[in-house]
């Protein structure tokens, strides 16, 4: 679950459309959902190691993620002291090196699970480092299956198993097991083409100013863009602080792909900006460098744009500033 679509509104929409299991990234999200009377199962995907925070999550019936022996011992201590029976999913690190027991720690994990008294382990999962890399993704998946098999052979048959996020869900159906994490896909965002997938939202704004500039006139910061002819522009109060032209996908790429991506952007830096904005159903180029709060659009060929016209930016919800109001239609 993410703030990008409006946490509570988005969650209620999912629940009302048959989704009965949600996942969040931090404590604040989990508590907000519970305080909003959302009764669906909620998995907290970040392991917590502070007793006060664990107690708050447990009392709110949030399913925890456990990734270490010390954490399990702390949860057991809290559960016994408060006479509670918390639930948790165990995280296996199969090659991501973030959270989780290492995939080689067979005996350690089994020992921890066997010592669980109050704590109920109802699920287990891992996270793929680079799902487009088939060879490494299969390696991670098989490491996870080896752990599942070992635990099952030793009396620990864990109910819910999930490894696939949106890309893996589409690319490797056999890996979907009995649960998947497809937040990005629901929002119309994927790394691979999907027929019929529709983006769920756009950023809308107004136009603050329209004016005519002479040939050779500088636009925006850095003197990087000058008009080649007399140019009519519209100034729109949307900038990079709002998410315009922000990149949030680079961490999924290899070093080679990152270098290539940076190279492409450097080339684009010295050319006209090719980002588009839709006004009255037509696409127009954003020109000059995007500012923190504003951008400039070339509307020279228009004859129907006024200060009352609506500007639409096709920005993924994940990139849009969380302070911007979300409207569901």
Secondary structure, DSSP 4 states (H G I P E B T S, - for coil): --GGG-HHHHHHHHHHTT--EEEESSHHHHHHHHHTT--SEEEE-S----HHHHHHHHHTTPBEEE-SHHHHHHHHHHHHHHT---EEEEEEESS--SSSEETT-HHHHHHHHHH-SS-EEEEEE---S-TT-HHHHHHHHHHHHHHHHHHHHTT---SEEE---HHHHHH-GGGGTTB---HHHHTT--SS--TT------EEE-EEEEEEE-TT-B-SGGG--B-SS-EEEEEES--GGGTTT----GGGS-HHHHHHHHHHHHHHHTS----EEEETTEEEEEES---SS-EEEE-TT-SS--TT--EEE---GGGS-TTSPP---
